[in-house]
Amino acid sequence: MRKSPTDSSALTAYDAVGVSLSTLAEADAYRVTVATFEPGGTIGAHPTTLPQLFHVVDGHGWVSGADGEKVQIVAGEHVVWQALEDHASGSHDGMVAVIVQCVDVEAFRSALR
């Protein structure tokens, strides 16, 4: 076992405000990141690079896809965006989400019920 602190940095791309990211794992075909949204934190609309699963583990907020419609999301829920799909997210009260990006959207099959 190896224990270490998790580094995080403020997200400044995509007109983001009040969001910090901690990358937990990364390779050519995937990335696992924890996004922490402060109250009022947002990430503006931008296209995904890879298919992306956004799973809320604490708090609640909103997400939107290509149509820009904000959909409420709470801890225990997730969304999957396809590669190159415009998306955005935010929270009025604060939220923590695990973001998994993977080259093969089929990796999210169990999440796509």
N, C-alpha and C positions, 0 to 999 in steps of 0.2 A: 504494500500500500504506500502511496505517496500523496501527501496532503500539501496543498499550496493555496495561496490566496488567489482570488479571481480578479484579474485586472479589468477595469471598465474605462470607457472613454465616451465623452459626449458625442452624440451624432449631430453633425452640422450639415450634412448633405440633405437634399430633398426638402428644404425649408423646415427641417426638424427643429423643434423647440422642446426642451425639457425631457429628452430621451437619452439614456446612456446604454451602451452595448457592451456585452462581455462575450467574446468569442471563446467557446469551450473546445471546439474541434474544427479542423479545416483541412481540406485536401482539394484536388482538382474537381472531384465529382460531388462534393458535399461541404456543407458548413452548418455548425450548430452554434446558435447565439442566444443569449438571454437579453431581452430588451426590457429595461425598466423605465416606465413612463411616470414622471412626476405628475401631480395634479395639473391639468391643463396641457400636458405633453402631447405633441402631435408629430407625425411623420407625414409630409405632404405626398401627393400623388407622384408615382414614378413606376416604371416597368420593372418587373422581376427580372433577374438574370436567369435563374434556374427555377423550376417548380418549387413552391414554397409552402410549408405548413406553418401556421401561426397558432400556437396553443397557449391560451391564457391560464396561468397557474395561480394568480392572485389578483384580486380586484376585478374591475370591469371597465369597459370602454366601448369603442366602436371600430368597425373596419369597413372598408369599401373596396369594390372591385372596379372593373372597367367602366361601369355605368355611373360611378361616383356616389351612389346611394349609400348612406351611412346605415349600417346594421349593428345593433347592439350585440355585445359579446361579453360573457361572464366567465369566471374561473371554471375550468372543466370543459369549456367549449373550444372549438378550433375551426379554422377555415383553411382551405387549400387554394392557392392561386396557381394558374398555369404559367409556364415560361412566357415572358414578355407581356404578361397581363398588368395593366396599370392598377395600382392599389394604393391605399393610404390607411392610416390607423391613428387612434388617439384615445385619450381618457380625460374625463373631467375630474375624477377623484384619485387617479393613480391606478396603475396596472403593471403586472409583470407577465411577460410572455416568453415562451421558448420558441425560437424560430429555427426550423430545419429546412435547409435548401439542399436539394438533391437533383442530380442530372436526370434521373428517371422517376417520373411522376408515379409510376407503378409501385414505387417504394412506399407510397402513402395509401395504398389500396385499402388497408384496414381502416384508415381514417375517412375514406370516401364512401362509406356505407350508403 
